[in-house]
């Protein structure tokens, strides 16, 4: 197997080939999940985080001009400098022929070349990547659960009743919203609320991101490169003017029936007022106005995050699939 490196920002042909491999795998392994358009995929690859270096490789097939697999590495530089995150993919028609093992050996070699000691990846529970990771001797990390809210299945009046209860519990808080990047007058508080996610469940031995204004702006630029519409709903404390809760959701214009929940966070000192539920309900009202085609919303929750799971279940979210983090120590690999 020949592995060919490429730069997503300067080689659109290989970038499209990588996207087509992703699409083939999605169709085979998770056909019920939200689709991913080429602009969304390309934006994520051509505008990577400045806090992480990246390497991309394609595996050439026997027929000239065909590609049978890919290997993408992320090498964090701010937090977790010991870690390499890897995405290995083999086209469904070429699986069970040893290509995955070759791609993994390549990823291990590249990670070691960068002085890394741990390889990490996520796999659909019950899918081919899950079985492959287990066979390599990797250890299980955190499990994430993807849920989907189908707005067509929500009983009439349920959201109205939930909003009434949330409004009552959140007396003394006011809502505001914006589209795209956070307004300058709010950006510092957005960073502070984003940092509230640091106490959410995460993989053992991992540093969580340290959020500041510059990092929020970098994330916004990355999202803009993906050509998605981003919406934010925030709850402010009337007494202090402090931003207490924030929900962020995006919609890919090429898949307008799907919304993707990006973030919901509540500052610790403001928890207990149903603010998480309130901002998510207000987001649904905003979507009804701005994105009326949205029918389904997907979200990920750590399996060990009962508070947010409870909120989502009240809103009618149902489990779609589960994703297992796998970690492979390179000293013994």
C-alpha positions as CSV (number, residue, x, y, z in Angstrom):
1,X,0.0,0.0,0.0
2,X,1.4,3.4,-1.0
3,X,0.6,6.3,1.3
4,X,0.5,9.8,-0.3
5,X,0.7,12.9,2.0
6,X,-1.3,15.9,0.9
7,X,-2.1,19.4,2.1
8,X,-5.9,20.0,2.2
9,X,-5.4,23.7,1.6
10,X,-3.5,23.3,-1.6
11,X,-4.7,20.0,-3.1
12,X,-8.5,20.2,-3.7
13,X,-8.5,17.0,-5.8
14,X,-7.1,14.8,-2.9
15,X,-9.3,16.7,-0.5
16,X,-12.4,15.7,-2.5
17,X,-11.1,12.1,-2.6
18,X,-10.8,12.1,1.2
19,X,-14.3,13.4,1.5
20,X,-15.7,10.7,-0.9
21,X,-14.0,8.1,1.3
22,X,-15.7,9.6,4.4
23,X,-19.0,9.6,2.6
24,X,-18.7,5.9,1.6
25,X,-17.9,5.0,5.2
26,X,-20.8,7.1,6.6
27,X,-23.3,5.5,4.2
28,X,-22.1,2.0,5.2
29,X,-21.7,2.5,9.0
30,X,-24.1,5.4,10.1
31,X,-26.7,6.0,7.4
32,X,-29.2,7.5,9.8
33,X,-26.8,10.2,11.1
34,X,-26.7,13.8,9.9
35,X,-25.0,14.2,6.4
36,X,-21.9,16.2,5.9
37,X,-21.5,18.4,2.8
38,X,-18.3,18.9,1.0
39,X,-18.1,22.6,2.0
40,X,-18.5,21.7,5.7
41,X,-15.9,18.9,5.4
42,X,-13.5,21.0,3.4
43,X,-13.8,24.0,5.7
44,X,-12.8,21.8,8.7
45,X,-9.8,20.5,6.8
46,X,-8.5,23.7,5.2
47,X,-8.9,25.8,8.4
48,X,-7.6,23.6,11.2
49,X,-7.2,24.8,14.8
50,X,-4.1,26.9,15.4
51,X,-3.7,24.9,18.6
52,X,-3.1,21.7,16.7
53,X,-0.8,20.7,13.8
54,X,-2.2,18.3,11.1
55,X,-1.1,15.6,8.7
56,X,-3.2,14.0,6.0
57,X,-2.5,10.9,4.0
58,X,-4.3,8.9,1.3
59,X,-3.8,5.2,0.6
60,X,-3.6,4.5,-3.1
61,X,-5.4,1.5,-4.6
62,X,-4.1,-0.9,-7.2
63,X,-5.8,1.0,-10.0
64,X,-4.1,4.3,-10.8
65,X,-6.1,7.2,-9.5
66,X,-8.1,5.3,-7.0
67,X,-7.9,5.7,-3.2
68,X,-8.8,3.0,-0.7
69,X,-8.2,4.6,2.7
70,X,-7.1,7.7,4.6
71,X,-5.1,8.6,7.7
72,X,-5.5,12.0,9.3
73,X,-3.5,13.1,12.4
74,X,-4.0,15.9,14.8
75,X,-1.1,16.9,17.0
76,X,-2.2,19.2,19.8
77,X,0.3,22.0,20.7
78,X,-1.5,23.8,23.5
79,X,-2.9,21.2,25.8
80,X,-2.1,17.5,25.6
81,X,1.3,17.7,23.7
82,X,1.7,13.9,24.5
83,X,-1.3,13.0,22.4
84,X,-2.0,12.3,18.7
85,X,-5.7,12.1,17.6
86,X,-6.1,9.9,14.6
87,X,-8.8,9.2,12.1
88,X,-8.2,6.0,10.1
89,X,-10.6,5.1,7.3
90,X,-10.8,2.1,4.9
91,X,-13.3,2.1,2.1
92,X,-16.0,-0.4,2.8
93,X,-15.2,-2.4,-0.3
94,X,-11.6,-2.8,0.8
95,X,-12.0,-3.8,4.4
96,X,-10.7,-6.9,6.1
97,X,-7.6,-7.0,3.8
98,X,-5.1,-5.7,6.3
99,X,-5.2,-2.0,5.2
100,X,-6.4,-0.8,8.6
101,X,-3.3,-2.4,10.3
102,X,-1.0,-0.8,7.8
103,X,-2.6,2.6,8.3
104,X,-2.4,2.2,12.1
105,X,1.3,1.3,11.8
106,X,1.9,4.4,9.8
107,X,0.0,6.6,12.3
108,X,2.1,5.1,15.2
109,X,5.3,5.8,13.3
110,X,4.3,9.4,12.6
111,X,3.2,10.0,16.2
112,X,6.5,8.6,17.6
113,X,8.3,10.9,15.1
114,X,6.6,13.8,16.7
115,X,7.5,12.6,20.2
116,X,4.0,11.6,21.2
117,X,3.2,8.8,23.6
118,X,-0.5,8.2,23.2
119,X,-2.7,7.6,20.2
120,X,-6.4,8.4,20.5
121,X,-9.4,7.8,18.2
122,X,-13.2,7.4,18.4
123,X,-15.2,4.6,16.9
124,X,-18.9,3.8,16.5
125,X,-19.8,1.3,19.1
126,X,-20.6,-2.0,17.4
127,X,-19.0,-0.8,14.1
128,X,-16.0,-2.1,12.3
129,X,-13.7,0.6,13.9
130,X,-14.8,-0.5,17.4
131,X,-13.8,-4.1,16.7
132,X,-10.6,-3.1,15.1
133,X,-9.6,-0.9,18.0
134,X,-10.3,-3.7,20.5
135,X,-8.2,-6.1,18.5
136,X,-5.2,-3.7,18.6
137,X,-5.0,-3.8,22.4
138,X,-6.2,-0.2,22.8
139,X,-7.8,0.7,26.1
140,X,-11.3,2.1,26.4
141,X,-11.7,5.8,27.3
142,X,-14.9,7.9,27.7
143,X,-18.1,7.0,25.9
144,X,-20.2,9.6,24.1
145,X,-23.8,9.1,23.2
146,X,-25.3,10.8,20.1
147,X,-29.0,11.7,20.5
148,X,-31.4,13.1,17.9
149,X,-34.5,15.2,18.5
150,X,-37.1,14.8,15.8
151,X,-39.3,17.9,16.1
152,X,-42.1,16.1,14.2
153,X,-42.4,13.6,17.1
154,X,-42.6,16.1,19.9
155,X,-46.2,16.0,21.4
156,X,-48.3,19.1,20.8
157,X,-47.9,21.4,23.8
158,X,-44.9,19.7,25.3
159,X,-42.4,22.4,24.5
160,X,-44.8,25.2,25.6
161,X,-45.3,23.5,29.0
162,X,-41.5,23.1,29.4
163,X,-40.9,26.7,28.5
164,X,-43.4,27.8,31.0
165,X,-41.7,25.8,33.7
166,X,-38.3,27.0,32.7
167,X,-39.4,30.6,32.7
168,X,-40.7,30.2,36.2
169,X,-37.5,28.7,37.5
170,X,-35.3,31.2,35.7
171,X,-37.0,34.4,37.1
172,X,-34.4,37.1,37.2
173,X,-32.7,36.1,33.9
174,X,-33.2,37.6,30.5
175,X,-32.5,36.1,27.0
176,X,-30.7,37.4,24.0
177,X,-29.5,35.8,20.8
178,X,-27.1,36.5,17.9
179,X,-26.1,34.9,14.5
180,X,-22.5,34.1,13.7
181,X,-19.6,35.5,15.7
182,X,-20.3,36.8,19.3
183,X,-20.7,40.5,19.6
184,X,-17.7,42.3,20.9
185,X,-19.5,43.4,24.1
186,X,-20.2,39.7,25.0
187,X,-17.1,37.9,23.8
188,X,-15.2,37.9,27.1
189,X,-18.2,36.4,28.9
190,X,-18.7,33.9,26.1
191,X,-15.1,32.7,26.8
192,X,-15.9,32.4,30.5
193,X,-19.0,30.4,29.9
194,X,-17.3,28.1,27.4
195,X,-14.7,27.4,30.1
196,X,-17.5,26.1,32.3
197,X,-17.3,23.0,30.2
198,X,-14.1,22.2,31.9
199,X,-16.0,20.3,34.7
200,X,-17.8,18.2,32.1
201,X,-16.7,14.5,31.9
202,X,-13.5,14.0,29.9
203,X,-11.0,11.3,29.2
204,X,-8.6,10.5,32.1
205,X,-5.2,12.1,31.8
206,X,-6.4,14.7,29.3
207,X,-6.2,18.4,29.7
208,X,-9.3,20.3,28.7
209,X,-9.0,23.4,26.5
210,X,-8.3,26.7,28.2
211,X,-10.8,29.2,26.7
212,X,-10.0,32.8,26.2
213,X,-11.2,35.5,23.7
214,X,-8.6,34.6,21.1
215,X,-9.5,31.0,21.2
216,X,-13.2,31.7,20.8
217,X,-12.5,33.9,17.8
218,X,-10.4,31.1,16.3
219,X,-13.2,28.7,16.7
220,X,-15.7,31.1,15.1
221,X,-13.3,31.5,12.1
222,X,-13.1,27.7,11.7
223,X,-16.9,27.5,11.8
224,X,-17.3,30.3,9.2
225,X,-14.9,28.4,6.9
226,X,-17.3,25.4,7.0
227,X,-20.0,27.6,5.5
228,X,-22.5,26.8,8.2
229,X,-25.1,29.1,9.8
230,X,-24.3,29.5,13.5
231,X,-26.9,30.6,16.1
232,X,-26.3,31.5,19.8
233,X,-28.8,32.0,22.6
234,X,-27.6,33.4,25.9
235,X,-29.2,34.0,29.4
236,X,-28.0,37.0,31.4
237,X,-28.5,37.5,35.1
238,X,-30.6,40.7,35.5
239,X,-29.0,41.6,38.8
240,X,-25.3,41.4,37.8
241,X,-25.5,41.6,34.0
242,X,-23.4,38.4,33.9
243,X,-23.7,35.9,31.0
244,X,-24.9,32.8,32.9
245,X,-25.8,30.3,30.2
246,X,-25.1,29.8,26.5
247,X,-26.4,27.5,23.8
248,X,-24.8,27.4,20.3
249,X,-26.2,25.5,17.3
250,X,-25.2,25.3,13.6
251,X,-27.1,24.4,10.4
252,X,-25.4,23.4,7.2
253,X,-27.3,25.1,4.3
254,X,-26.8,22.1,2.2
255,X,-28.6,19.9,4.8
256,X,-31.2,22.4,6.1
257,X,-33.3,19.7,7.7
258,X,-30.6,19.1,10.3
259,X,-29.3,21.2,13.2
260,X,-26.2,20.3,15.1
261,X,-25.9,21.3,18.8
262,X,-22.4,22.6,19.3
263,X,-22.5,23.8,22.9
264,X,-24.7,24.2,25.9
265,X,-23.1,25.5,29.1
266,X,-24.1,27.1,32.4
267,X,-21.8,28.8,34.8
268,X,-21.6,26.8,38.1
269,X,-22.9,29.7,40.2
270,X,-26.0,30.0,38.1
271,X,-27.0,26.3,38.0
272,X,-30.2,25.1,39.5
273,X,-32.4,27.6,37.6
274,X,-33.1,25.4,34.6
275,X,-31.1,27.8,32.4
276,X,-29.8,24.9,30.3
277,X,-33.4,23.9,29.4
278,X,-34.3,27.6,28.9
279,X,-31.7,28.4,26.4
280,X,-32.3,25.2,24.4
281,X,-36.0,25.9,24.2
282,X,-35.3,29.5,23.1
283,X,-33.0,28.1,20.5
284,X,-35.9,26.0,19.1
285,X,-38.0,29.2,18.8
286,X,-35.1,31.0,17.1
287,X,-34.7,28.1,14.6
288,X,-38.5,28.1,13.8
289,X,-38.0,31.7,12.7
290,X,-34.6,31.5,11.0
291,X,-34.3,27.9,9.9
292,X,-37.9,26.6,9.4
293,X,-36.7,23.6,7.4
294,X,-34.9,22.1,10.4
295,X,-36.6,18.8,11.4
296,X,-33.9,17.0,13.4
297,X,-31.2,18.2,15.8
298,X,-28.2,16.0,16.8
299,X,-26.2,16.3,20.0
300,X,-23.4,14.4,21.7
301,X,-23.3,13.9,25.5
302,X,-20.8,12.1,27.6
303,X,-22.4,9.0,29.0
304,X,-21.5,10.3,32.5
305,X,-23.2,13.6,32.1
306,X,-26.7,12.9,33.6
307,X,-27.8,16.5,34.0
308,X,-27.6,17.4,30.3
309,X,-28.9,14.0,29.3
310,X,-32.0,14.6,31.5
311,X,-32.6,18.0,29.8
312,X,-32.3,16.4,26.3
313,X,-34.7,13.6,27.2
314,X,-37.2,16.1,28.4
315,X,-37.0,17.7,24.9
316,X,-37.6,14.4,23.2
317,X,-34.1,13.4,22.2
318,X,-33.6,9.7,21.6
319,X,-30.4,7.7,21.4
320,X,-29.1,7.3,17.8
321,X,-25.7,5.7,18.5
322,X,-22.8,5.5,20.9
323,X,-19.1,6.4,20.3
324,X,-16.2,4.9,22.2
325,X,-12.9,6.6,22.7
326,X,-10.0,4.3,22.3
327,X,-6.4,5.0,23.6
328,X,-3.2,3.2,22.6
329,X,0.0,3.8,24.5
330,X,2.8,4.0,22.0
331,X,5.5,2.6,24.3
332,X,3.9,-0.9,24.0
333,X,2.3,-0.5,20.6
